[in-house]
Amino acid sequence: MLRRLSLRDVAIVAELEVEFGPGFTALTGETGAGKSILIDALQLALGGRADATLVREGATRAEVSAEFDPPAALGPWLEEQGYSGGDDGALLLRRAVDAQGKSRAWINGSPATVAQLRAAADALVDIHGQHAWQSLTRAPAVRALLDAQAGLDARSAPLADMDAAWRGWRQAAAALADARARRDTLERERERLAWQIGELDKLSPGADEWEPLNAEHSRLAHGQALLDGARAALAALADDEGNAGSALARAADALAGVVGYDPELRNVTEVIAAAQAQIDDAAHTLGSYLARSEPDPERLAELDARIAAWLGLARRYRRTPAELPHFLAQCKAERHALDAAADLEGLERTVAEAQRAWRDAAAQVSRARRGTVAPLADAVSAAMQQLGMAGGRFEVALLPQAEPQPFGLESVELRVAGHAGSTPRPLAKVASGGELSRLALAIAVTTSQPVATTTPAARTAGGTEGAPAAPAAQPVPTLVFDEIDAGIGGQVADHVGRMMKQLGAHAQVLAVTHLAQVAACADRHYVVAKSLEGRQTLARVAAVEGETRVAEIARMLGGERLSGTAHAEALLASGVRVGAARAGRRR
């Protein structure tokens, strides 16, 4: 819901702040008083086109702020975009335009793009002027209207299932088409991979083989040098005359006879004893090493050949030897993928299965749509009778598609017969701008109420058996009507006012109107007036009630003062009775 609209230096408004509430609010005033400035300012805050002509003469920039109670559905989007909640959970959209036509935007005080303002606006406000109902002639908008009434939510089954199935089918079909187009190329690629895999499989490189292989080769290649070194070391430790072991034994003997005279020498004898033990261990180890180590030319030849094979394949495929095991695994994975891509029969089966899954999901959506068509058409037709289209009839046609479409098995078309005896035809071909606006009002009022859908398909879509479907949620919580009642009067105007009041029970409704009958039904009433202040003409907005409101309604009626006042009072009393009667029925 729109809480507050603030303007500064916009057109002929110097500074203005208007607070709004729930229900139906009327905006009235003399022709040219500037009523549409409020709508233009709101559109600017919602991401509309920025124009330097909006800047008040003599000012450097125009600024508009719109504060909302955001719907819960907008919360995830705000969080995803990084906009924290405002004070009291409010959502503040702000836009500034300078005299050169350049604009800046903010959401909850943080910089935003115009695209982000528009994305937020889609969930906040729907503005309808005399020609803004053209969306009723656009297939996506019409389909969304019917789906909302059928209880079909794009983010949940069955619409989400149908969308997922469609994407799966398209992906499978694309894979099949690609495989057919690349059949020869794929076969050549597969042959190349098979050759590479064959060569690598002959080597069969182990994942952890290369380092141990090199270490063993190095040991065998230097076998004689290792034996010579071990023998020389053993001789120096134990075998040669004057070896290290003998020298340590002599040192120990020399100290053994005198250590008792000086305890300080005891530490030295312990060190010598430890050294003797270590030399004995080293000599024993060297002896064992020499006993089991003999040159092995055959094994060395095998290692030479295997290392040469590793190095040869590594050079051929421009890899390091250590990368060959991973390269082999990669080639096998690529061949497996190519095998799957070249399996035309398997891909055709996948496409057929995906198509069946989409048709099953689309059939469920179609059943829900068909269950809503007749009740919706009857309800809108009934509303048309009160809006100057007596005898008129409204239809919702489901048109089978020659080719499958992501939105389902059928398109949706709205048709209308403006009077009795005529055949319903597509909306865009038969409705004038005024009729289209009134018809859109009838649709808005109708879709704000539950529509009984008791077919099995409708029950599948979310209702319980024998019960009406849940009312479709209003696409947005705030609806703005900008002079859509132009060109009508009399009893039709009465019905328009009552319908807007009825709609205000389910959504916030703001209406710019010239009709006293419409304004008299409003829960709140604001008057826009302009006056000359100094050398400038400025517009102001004031709430009216009591005698002031009676005077405004009388002005709109345009009659004699006394009779006009009496008529205005009667209209206002009638509007109050309409609201009380509807409130009583809701209770």
ZAKOLPA-203096 format. One line per field, with one value per residue (C-alpha): residue number from 1; residue in one letter; x, y, z. Coordinates in steps of 0.5 Angstrom, whole numbers, plus 500, padded with zeros to 3 digits. Layout:
# ZAKOLPA-203096
pos: NUM | ...
code: A | ...
xx: X | ...
yy: Y | ...
zz: Z | ...
***
This chain:
# ZAKOLPA-203096
pos: 1 | 2 | 3 | 4 | 5 | 6 | 7 | 8 | 9 | 10 | 11 | 12 | 13 | 14 | 15 | 16 | 17 | 18 | 19 | 20 | 21 | 22 | 23 | 24 | 25 | 26 | 27 | 28 | 29 | 30 | 31 | 32 | 33 | 34 | 35 | 36 | 37 | 38 | 39 | 40 | 41 | 42 | 43 | 44 | 45 | 46 | 47 | 48 | 49 | 50 | 51 | 52 | 53 | 54 | 55 | 56 | 57 | 58 | 59 | 60 | 61 | 62 | 63 | 64 | 65 | 66 | 67 | 68 | 69 | 70 | 71 | 72 | 73 | 74 | 75 | 76 | 77 | 78 | 79 | 80 | 81 | 82 | 83 | 84 | 85 | 86 | 87 | 88 | 89 | 90 | 91 | 92 | 93 | 94 | 95 | 96 | 97 | 98 | 99 | 100 | 101 | 102 | 103 | 104 | 105 | 106 | 107 | 108 | 109 | 110 | 111 | 112 | 113 | 114 | 115 | 116 | 117 | 118 | 119 | 120 | 121 | 122 | 123 | 124 | 125 | 126 | 127 | 128 | 129 | 130 | 131 | 132 | 133 | 134 | 135 | 136 | 137 | 138 | 139 | 140 | 141 | 142 | 143 | 144 | 145 | 146 | 147 | 148 | 149 | 150 | 151 | 152 | 153 | 154 | 155 | 156 | 157 | 158 | 159 | 160 | 161 | 162 | 163 | 164 | 165 | 166 | 167 | 168 | 169 | 170 | 171 | 172 | 173 | 174 | 175 | 176 | 177 | 178 | 179 | 180 | 181 | 182 | 183 | 184 | 185 | 186 | 187 | 188 | 189 | 190 | 191 | 192 | 193 | 194 | 195 | 196 | 197 | 198 | 199 | 200 | 201 | 202 | 203 | 204 | 205 | 206 | 207 | 208 | 209 | 210 | 211 | 212 | 213 | 214 | 215 | 216 | 217 | 218 | 219 | 220 | 221 | 222 | 223 | 224 | 225 | 226 | 227 | 228 | 229 | 230 | 231 | 232 | 233 | 234 | 235 | 236 | 237 | 238 | 239 | 240 | 241 | 242 | 243 | 244 | 245 | 246 | 247 | 248 | 249 | 250 | 251 | 252 | 253 | 254 | 255 | 256 | 257 | 258 | 259 | 260 | 261 | 262 | 263 | 264 | 265 | 266 | 267 | 268 | 269 | 270 | 271 | 272 | 273 | 274 | 275 | 276 | 277 | 278 | 279 | 280 | 281 | 282 | 283 | 284 | 285 | 286 | 287 | 288 | 289 | 290 | 291 | 292 | 293 | 294 | 295 | 296 | 297 | 298 | 299 | 300 | 301 | 302 | 303 | 304 | 305 | 306 | 307 | 308 | 309 | 310 | 311 | 312 | 313 | 314 | 315 | 316 | 317 | 318 | 319 | 320 | 321 | 322 | 323 | 324 | 325 | 326 | 327 | 328 | 329 | 330 | 331 | 332 | 333 | 334 | 335 | 336 | 337 | 338 | 339 | 340 | 341 | 342 | 343 | 344 | 345 | 346 | 347 | 348 | 349 | 350 | 351 | 352 | 353 | 354 | 355 | 356 | 357 | 358 | 359 | 360 | 361 | 362 | 363 | 364 | 365 | 366 | 367 | 368 | 369 | 370 | 371 | 372 | 373 | 374 | 375 | 376 | 377 | 378 | 379 | 380 | 381 | 382 | 383 | 384 | 385 | 386 | 387 | 388 | 389 | 390 | 391 | 392 | 393 | 394 | 395 | 396 | 397 | 398 | 399 | 400 | 401 | 402 | 403 | 404 | 405 | 406 | 407 | 408 | 409 | 410 | 411 | 412 | 413 | 414 | 415 | 416 | 417 | 418 | 419 | 420 | 421 | 422 | 423 | 424 | 425 | 426 | 427 | 428 | 429 | 430 | 431 | 432 | 433 | 434 | 435 | 436 | 437 | 438 | 439 | 440 | 441 | 442 | 443 | 444 | 445 | 446 | 447 | 448 | 449 | 450 | 451 | 452 | 453 | 454 | 455 | 456 | 457 | 458 | 459 | 460 | 461 | 462 | 463 | 464 | 465 | 466 | 467 | 468 | 469 | 470 | 471 | 472 | 473 | 474 | 475 | 476 | 477 | 478 | 479 | 480 | 481 | 482 | 483 | 484 | 485 | 486 | 487 | 488 | 489 | 490 | 491 | 492 | 493 | 494 | 495 | 496 | 497 | 498 | 499 | 500 | 501 | 502 | 503 | 504 | 505 | 506 | 507 | 508 | 509 | 510 | 511 | 512 | 513 | 514 | 515 | 516 | 517 | 518 | 519 | 520 | 521 | 522 | 523 | 524 | 525 | 526 | 527 | 528 | 529 | 530 | 531 | 532 | 533 | 534 | 535 | 536 | 537 | 538 | 539 | 540 | 541 | 542 | 543 | 544 | 545 | 546 | 547 | 548 | 549 | 550 | 551 | 552 | 553 | 554 | 555 | 556 | 557 | 558 | 559 | 560 | 561 | 562 | 563 | 564 | 565 | 566 | 567 | 568 | 569 | 570 | 571 | 572 | 573 | 574 | 575 | 576 | 577 | 578 | 579 | 580 | 581 | 582 | 583 | 584 | 585 | 586 | 587
code: M | L | R | R | L | S | L | R | D | V | A | I | V | A | E | L | E | V | E | F | G | P | G | F | T | A | L | T | G | E | T | G | A | G | K | S | I | L | I | D | A | L | Q | L | A | L | G | G | R | A | D | A | T | L | V | R | E | G | A | T | R | A | E | V | S | A | E | F | D | P | P | A | A | L | G | P | W | L | E | E | Q | G | Y | S | G | G | D | D | G | A | L | L | L | R | R | A | V | D | A | Q | G | K | S | R | A | W | I | N | G | S | P | A | T | V | A | Q | L | R | A | A | A | D | A | L | V | D | I | H | G | Q | H | A | W | Q | S | L | T | R | A | P | A | V | R | A | L | L | D | A | Q | A | G | L | D | A | R | S | A | P | L | A | D | M | D | A | A | W | R | G | W | R | Q | A | A | A | A | L | A | D | A | R | A | R | R | D | T | L | E | R | E | R | E | R | L | A | W | Q | I | G | E | L | D | K | L | S | P | G | A | D | E | W | E | P | L | N | A | E | H | S | R | L | A | H | G | Q | A | L | L | D | G | A | R | A | A | L | A | A | L | A | D | D | E | G | N | A | G | S | A | L | A | R | A | A | D | A | L | A | G | V | V | G | Y | D | P | E | L | R | N | V | T | E | V | I | A | A | A | Q | A | Q | I | D | D | A | A | H | T | L | G | S | Y | L | A | R | S | E | P | D | P | E | R | L | A | E | L | D | A | R | I | A | A | W | L | G | L | A | R | R | Y | R | R | T | P | A | E | L | P | H | F | L | A | Q | C | K | A | E | R | H | A | L | D | A | A | A | D | L | E | G | L | E | R | T | V | A | E | A | Q | R | A | W | R | D | A | A | A | Q | V | S | R | A | R | R | G | T | V | A | P | L | A | D | A | V | S | A | A | M | Q | Q | L | G | M | A | G | G | R | F | E | V | A | L | L | P | Q | A | E | P | Q | P | F | G | L | E | S | V | E | L | R | V | A | G | H | A | G | S | T | P | R | P | L | A | K | V | A | S | G | G | E | L | S | R | L | A | L | A | I | A | V | T | T | S | Q | P | V | A | T | T | T | P | A | A | R | T | A | G | G | T | E | G | A | P | A | A | P | A | A | Q | P | V | P | T | L | V | F | D | E | I | D | A | G | I | G | G | Q | V | A | D | H | V | G | R | M | M | K | Q | L | G | A | H | A | Q | V | L | A | V | T | H | L | A | Q | V | A | A | C | A | D | R | H | Y | V | V | A | K | S | L | E | G | R | Q | T | L | A | R | V | A | A | V | E | G | E | T | R | V | A | E | I | A | R | M | L | G | G | E | R | L | S | G | T | A | H | A | E | A | L | L | A | S | G | V | R | V | G | A | A | R | A | G | R | R | R
xx: 500 | 502 | 503 | 506 | 508 | 513 | 514 | 519 | 520 | 516 | 512 | 508 | 509 | 514 | 513 | 508 | 507 | 500 | 499 | 494 | 491 | 487 | 481 | 478 | 481 | 479 | 483 | 479 | 480 | 478 | 481 | 488 | 489 | 495 | 491 | 495 | 502 | 501 | 500 | 506 | 510 | 509 | 510 | 517 | 519 | 517 | 522 | 518 | 521 | 525 | 524 | 527 | 520 | 518 | 523 | 519 | 521 | 527 | 529 | 535 | 532 | 525 | 525 | 520 | 519 | 514 | 514 | 510 | 508 | 511 | 508 | 511 | 513 | 518 | 522 | 526 | 528 | 530 | 534 | 537 | 539 | 542 | 537 | 535 | 528 | 527 | 524 | 518 | 518 | 517 | 520 | 522 | 523 | 526 | 528 | 531 | 531 | 536 | 534 | 538 | 534 | 539 | 536 | 538 | 535 | 535 | 531 | 531 | 537 | 541 | 543 | 539 | 538 | 532 | 531 | 531 | 525 | 521 | 522 | 520 | 514 | 511 | 510 | 507 | 503 | 499 | 497 | 491 | 489 | 484 | 489 | 493 | 489 | 492 | 495 | 489 | 490 | 497 | 497 | 502 | 498 | 492 | 495 | 497 | 490 | 487 | 493 | 492 | 485 | 486 | 491 | 497 | 503 | 509 | 514 | 510 | 507 | 504 | 506 | 513 | 513 | 511 | 517 | 522 | 519 | 519 | 527 | 528 | 525 | 528 | 535 | 534 | 532 | 538 | 543 | 539 | 540 | 547 | 549 | 545 | 549 | 556 | 555 | 561 | 565 | 563 | 565 | 572 | 573 | 571 | 576 | 582 | 580 | 580 | 587 | 590 | 587 | 590 | 597 | 596 | 593 | 599 | 603 | 598 | 601 | 599 | 597 | 603 | 608 | 612 | 616 | 618 | 620 | 625 | 627 | 628 | 632 | 637 | 638 | 640 | 643 | 648 | 649 | 656 | 658 | 653 | 657 | 664 | 662 | 658 | 665 | 669 | 665 | 665 | 672 | 674 | 669 | 671 | 675 | 681 | 687 | 686 | 679 | 674 | 672 | 679 | 681 | 675 | 676 | 683 | 681 | 676 | 682 | 686 | 681 | 678 | 684 | 684 | 677 | 676 | 681 | 677 | 669 | 670 | 673 | 666 | 662 | 668 | 668 | 660 | 661 | 666 | 662 | 656 | 660 | 662 | 655 | 653 | 659 | 657 | 650 | 653 | 658 | 652 | 647 | 653 | 654 | 647 | 646 | 652 | 649 | 643 | 645 | 648 | 647 | 641 | 642 | 636 | 631 | 635 | 634 | 626 | 626 | 630 | 625 | 619 | 621 | 623 | 615 | 613 | 617 | 615 | 608 | 609 | 613 | 607 | 601 | 605 | 604 | 609 | 610 | 607 | 600 | 599 | 595 | 590 | 590 | 588 | 582 | 580 | 581 | 576 | 571 | 571 | 570 | 564 | 561 | 562 | 559 | 553 | 552 | 553 | 547 | 542 | 537 | 538 | 538 | 531 | 528 | 530 | 527 | 520 | 520 | 522 | 516 | 511 | 513 | 512 | 505 | 503 | 505 | 501 | 495 | 495 | 495 | 490 | 485 | 486 | 485 | 479 | 476 | 476 | 474 | 466 | 466 | 471 | 467 | 460 | 462 | 465 | 459 | 455 | 459 | 459 | 451 | 452 | 458 | 453 | 454 | 447 | 447 | 454 | 458 | 465 | 468 | 475 | 477 | 483 | 486 | 490 | 497 | 499 | 506 | 508 | 509 | 513 | 506 | 502 | 498 | 493 | 494 | 488 | 484 | 479 | 473 | 467 | 460 | 459 | 451 | 446 | 445 | 453 | 458 | 464 | 470 | 477 | 478 | 482 | 478 | 471 | 472 | 473 | 478 | 472 | 469 | 476 | 477 | 470 | 471 | 478 | 475 | 470 | 475 | 479 | 473 | 471 | 478 | 479 | 473 | 474 | 471 | 468 | 472 | 469 | 472 | 477 | 482 | 481 | 481 | 488 | 490 | 490 | 482 | 478 | 473 | 466 | 469 | 471 | 478 | 482 | 481 | 487 | 492 | 492 | 498 | 499 | 497 | 495 | 491 | 491 | 486 | 487 | 481 | 478 | 471 | 472 | 466 | 461 | 455 | 449 | 447 | 454 | 458 | 454 | 456 | 463 | 464 | 461 | 465 | 471 | 469 | 468 | 475 | 478 | 475 | 481 | 486 | 488 | 485 | 487 | 482 | 483 | 476 | 471 | 465 | 461 | 458 | 465 | 468 | 462 | 464 | 471 | 473 | 478 | 478 | 483 | 482 | 488 | 488 | 492 | 493 | 498 | 503 | 508 | 509 | 508 | 502 | 503 | 499 | 497 | 493 | 488 | 484 | 477 | 471 | 465 | 462 | 468 | 467 | 460 | 462 | 467 | 462 | 457 | 462 | 463 | 456 | 455 | 448 | 445 | 448 | 442 | 440 | 447 | 449 | 443 | 445 | 452 | 449 | 445 | 451 | 455 | 450 | 449 | 456 | 456 | 450 | 454 | 460 | 456 | 452 | 458 | 462 | 455 | 456 | 463 | 461
yy: 500 | 507 | 511 | 517 | 521 | 527 | 532 | 538 | 543 | 538 | 542 | 547 | 544 | 547 | 543 | 538 | 531 | 527 | 521 | 516 | 510 | 504 | 503 | 508 | 515 | 520 | 526 | 532 | 539 | 544 | 542 | 544 | 544 | 539 | 533 | 529 | 532 | 527 | 521 | 523 | 524 | 517 | 514 | 518 | 515 | 508 | 508 | 512 | 516 | 522 | 529 | 536 | 539 | 536 | 541 | 547 | 553 | 557 | 550 | 546 | 539 | 536 | 530 | 525 | 520 | 515 | 511 | 504 | 498 | 493 | 486 | 480 | 477 | 483 | 481 | 476 | 481 | 487 | 482 | 479 | 486 | 488 | 493 | 493 | 494 | 502 | 505 | 501 | 496 | 501 | 501 | 508 | 510 | 516 | 519 | 526 | 529 | 535 | 541 | 537 | 531 | 527 | 523 | 519 | 514 | 511 | 505 | 505 | 511 | 506 | 508 | 504 | 504 | 505 | 498 | 496 | 502 | 499 | 492 | 494 | 498 | 491 | 489 | 495 | 500 | 499 | 505 | 505 | 511 | 512 | 508 | 504 | 498 | 496 | 491 | 487 | 486 | 483 | 475 | 475 | 479 | 476 | 469 | 472 | 474 | 468 | 464 | 468 | 467 | 459 | 459 | 458 | 461 | 461 | 460 | 453 | 447 | 446 | 452 | 451 | 444 | 446 | 451 | 446 | 440 | 445 | 447 | 440 | 438 | 444 | 442 | 435 | 437 | 441 | 436 | 431 | 436 | 438 | 430 | 430 | 436 | 434 | 426 | 426 | 431 | 427 | 420 | 423 | 426 | 419 | 415 | 420 | 419 | 412 | 412 | 416 | 412 | 405 | 408 | 410 | 404 | 400 | 404 | 404 | 409 | 409 | 415 | 414 | 411 | 416 | 418 | 411 | 409 | 415 | 413 | 406 | 407 | 412 | 407 | 401 | 406 | 407 | 400 | 399 | 406 | 404 | 398 | 401 | 406 | 401 | 397 | 402 | 405 | 398 | 397 | 404 | 402 | 395 | 391 | 395 | 395 | 401 | 402 | 406 | 401 | 398 | 406 | 407 | 400 | 402 | 409 | 405 | 401 | 407 | 410 | 404 | 403 | 411 | 413 | 411 | 416 | 422 | 421 | 427 | 422 | 417 | 422 | 421 | 413 | 413 | 417 | 412 | 407 | 410 | 411 | 404 | 401 | 406 | 404 | 397 | 398 | 402 | 396 | 391 | 395 | 396 | 388 | 387 | 392 | 389 | 382 | 383 | 388 | 386 | 389 | 388 | 389 | 386 | 390 | 396 | 395 | 394 | 401 | 404 | 402 | 404 | 411 | 412 | 410 | 415 | 421 | 419 | 419 | 426 | 429 | 427 | 430 | 436 | 434 | 432 | 425 | 426 | 428 | 422 | 418 | 424 | 425 | 418 | 419 | 425 | 422 | 416 | 421 | 425 | 419 | 417 | 424 | 423 | 416 | 419 | 424 | 420 | 415 | 418 | 413 | 414 | 422 | 421 | 417 | 422 | 427 | 423 | 422 | 430 | 432 | 427 | 430 | 437 | 435 | 432 | 438 | 443 | 438 | 440 | 447 | 447 | 443 | 449 | 454 | 451 | 450 | 458 | 461 | 460 | 463 | 469 | 470 | 470 | 475 | 480 | 480 | 481 | 487 | 490 | 490 | 496 | 500 | 502 | 496 | 493 | 486 | 485 | 479 | 477 | 471 | 468 | 464 | 458 | 457 | 451 | 452 | 449 | 449 | 447 | 454 | 454 | 457 | 451 | 448 | 454 | 462 | 466 | 471 | 476 | 477 | 482 | 483 | 490 | 489 | 484 | 480 | 481 | 476 | 476 | 479 | 480 | 485 | 490 | 490 | 492 | 496 | 503 | 507 | 508 | 501 | 498 | 502 | 500 | 493 | 493 | 496 | 490 | 485 | 489 | 488 | 481 | 478 | 481 | 477 | 469 | 466 | 459 | 453 | 446 | 442 | 437 | 441 | 447 | 442 | 440 | 447 | 448 | 448 | 443 | 438 | 442 | 449 | 455 | 456 | 461 | 468 | 470 | 475 | 482 | 483 | 489 | 492 | 499 | 501 | 508 | 510 | 516 | 519 | 512 | 515 | 520 | 520 | 517 | 519 | 518 | 511 | 508 | 513 | 511 | 504 | 506 | 509 | 503 | 499 | 503 | 503 | 495 | 494 | 499 | 493 | 489 | 494 | 501 | 505 | 512 | 515 | 522 | 523 | 529 | 525 | 527 | 520 | 517 | 522 | 521 | 514 | 515 | 513 | 519 | 525 | 530 | 536 | 539 | 547 | 552 | 559 | 565 | 566 | 572 | 571 | 563 | 559 | 553 | 547 | 545 | 538 | 538 | 533 | 535 | 532 | 535 | 541 | 542 | 536 | 537 | 544 | 540 | 535 | 540 | 544 | 538 | 537 | 544 | 546 | 551 | 552 | 550 | 544 | 542 | 542 | 538 | 533 | 533 | 531 | 526 | 523 | 522 | 519 | 514 | 513 | 512 | 507 | 503 | 502 | 500 | 495 | 492 | 492 | 488 | 483 | 482 | 481
zz: 500 | 498 | 505 | 503 | 497 | 497 | 492 | 491 | 485 | 481 | 475 | 479 | 486 | 490 | 496 | 498 | 502 | 502 | 506 | 504 | 507 | 505 | 501 | 496 | 495 | 490 | 487 | 484 | 482 | 477 | 470 | 469 | 477 | 477 | 479 | 474 | 477 | 483 | 478 | 474 | 480 | 483 | 476 | 476 | 483 | 480 | 475 | 469 | 464 | 467 | 463 | 465 | 464 | 471 | 474 | 477 | 473 | 477 | 481 | 480 | 480 | 482 | 487 | 489 | 494 | 495 | 501 | 501 | 506 | 502 | 500 | 503 | 496 | 495 | 501 | 498 | 492 | 496 | 500 | 494 | 491 | 498 | 500 | 508 | 511 | 512 | 518 | 521 | 515 | 510 | 503 | 500 | 493 | 491 | 485 | 483 | 476 | 474 | 469 | 464 | 465 | 468 | 474 | 480 | 484 | 491 | 495 | 502 | 502 | 498 | 490 | 485 | 478 | 474 | 472 | 480 | 481 | 475 | 478 | 485 | 482 | 479 | 486 | 488 | 484 | 478 | 474 | 469 | 465 | 459 | 455 | 459 | 459 | 453 | 456 | 456 | 449 | 450 | 450 | 456 | 461 | 459 | 460 | 467 | 469 | 468 | 471 | 477 | 478 | 477 | 483 | 478 | 481 | 477 | 483 | 485 | 481 | 476 | 472 | 475 | 473 | 466 | 466 | 468 | 463 | 458 | 459 | 460 | 453 | 450 | 452 | 450 | 443 | 442 | 444 | 439 | 434 | 435 | 435 | 428 | 425 | 428 | 427 | 422 | 426 | 433 | 429 | 427 | 434 | 437 | 433 | 435 | 442 | 441 | 438 | 444 | 449 | 446 | 446 | 453 | 455 | 453 | 457 | 463 | 467 | 474 | 478 | 483 | 479 | 476 | 482 | 485 | 478 | 477 | 484 | 482 | 476 | 479 | 484 | 479 | 474 | 480 | 483 | 482 | 485 | 491 | 492 | 492 | 497 | 502 | 501 | 503 | 508 | 512 | 511 | 514 | 520 | 521 | 516 | 515 | 520 | 524 | 523 | 527 | 531 | 533 | 535 | 539 | 543 | 544 | 547 | 551 | 554 | 555 | 560 | 563 | 568 | 570 | 570 | 577 | 580 | 576 | 575 | 570 | 565 | 566 | 561 | 556 | 557 | 556 | 549 | 547 | 549 | 545 | 539 | 539 | 539 | 533 | 529 | 530 | 528 | 522 | 520 | 521 | 516 | 511 | 511 | 510 | 504 | 501 | 502 | 498 | 493 | 487 | 480 | 476 | 469 | 466 | 471 | 469 | 462 | 463 | 467 | 461 | 457 | 461 | 462 | 455 | 453 | 459 | 456 | 449 | 450 | 454 | 448 | 443 | 447 | 450 | 457 | 463 | 465 | 471 | 468 | 463 | 468 | 468 | 461 | 460 | 465 | 461 | 454 | 457 | 460 | 453 | 449 | 454 | 453 | 445 | 446 | 449 | 444 | 438 | 441 | 437 | 439 | 446 | 445 | 441 | 447 | 452 | 447 | 447 | 455 | 456 | 451 | 455 | 461 | 459 | 456 | 462 | 466 | 461 | 461 | 468 | 467 | 462 | 466 | 471 | 466 | 463 | 470 | 471 | 464 | 465 | 472 | 470 | 464 | 467 | 473 | 468 | 464 | 470 | 472 | 465 | 465 | 471 | 466 | 460 | 457 | 458 | 454 | 453 | 454 | 456 | 454 | 455 | 449 | 450 | 443 | 442 | 439 | 433 | 435 | 443 | 447 | 454 | 456 | 455 | 450 | 449 | 448 | 452 | 448 | 451 | 447 | 448 | 445 | 447 | 446 | 446 | 439 | 437 | 437 | 442 | 438 | 440 | 445 | 441 | 435 | 438 | 444 | 444 | 449 | 454 | 454 | 455 | 461 | 464 | 462 | 465 | 471 | 471 | 471 | 476 | 481 | 479 | 480 | 487 | 489 | 489 | 483 | 484 | 480 | 482 | 476 | 478 | 475 | 479 | 485 | 483 | 482 | 489 | 492 | 496 | 492 | 492 | 494 | 491 | 489 | 493 | 491 | 486 | 490 | 487 | 483 | 486 | 493 | 490 | 484 | 481 | 476 | 472 | 469 | 466 | 468 | 462 | 458 | 462 | 467 | 470 | 472 | 469 | 474 | 480 | 478 | 477 | 484 | 487 | 484 | 486 | 493 | 492 | 490 | 495 | 500 | 497 | 495 | 496 | 490 | 488 | 483 | 479 | 477 | 474 | 477 | 483 | 483 | 483 | 488 | 493 | 494 | 496 | 503 | 503 | 498 | 496 | 492 | 488 | 487 | 484 | 486 | 484 | 489 | 487 | 480 | 480 | 480 | 485 | 486 | 493 | 495 | 501 | 504 | 505 | 509 | 512 | 509 | 505 | 502 | 500 | 497 | 493 | 491 | 489 | 485 | 481 | 480 | 477 | 479 | 483 | 490 | 494 | 490 | 488 | 496 | 497 | 491 | 494 | 501 | 498 | 494 | 500 | 504 | 498 | 498 | 506 | 505 | 500 | 504 | 510 | 506 | 503 | 510 | 513 | 508 | 509 | 516
***
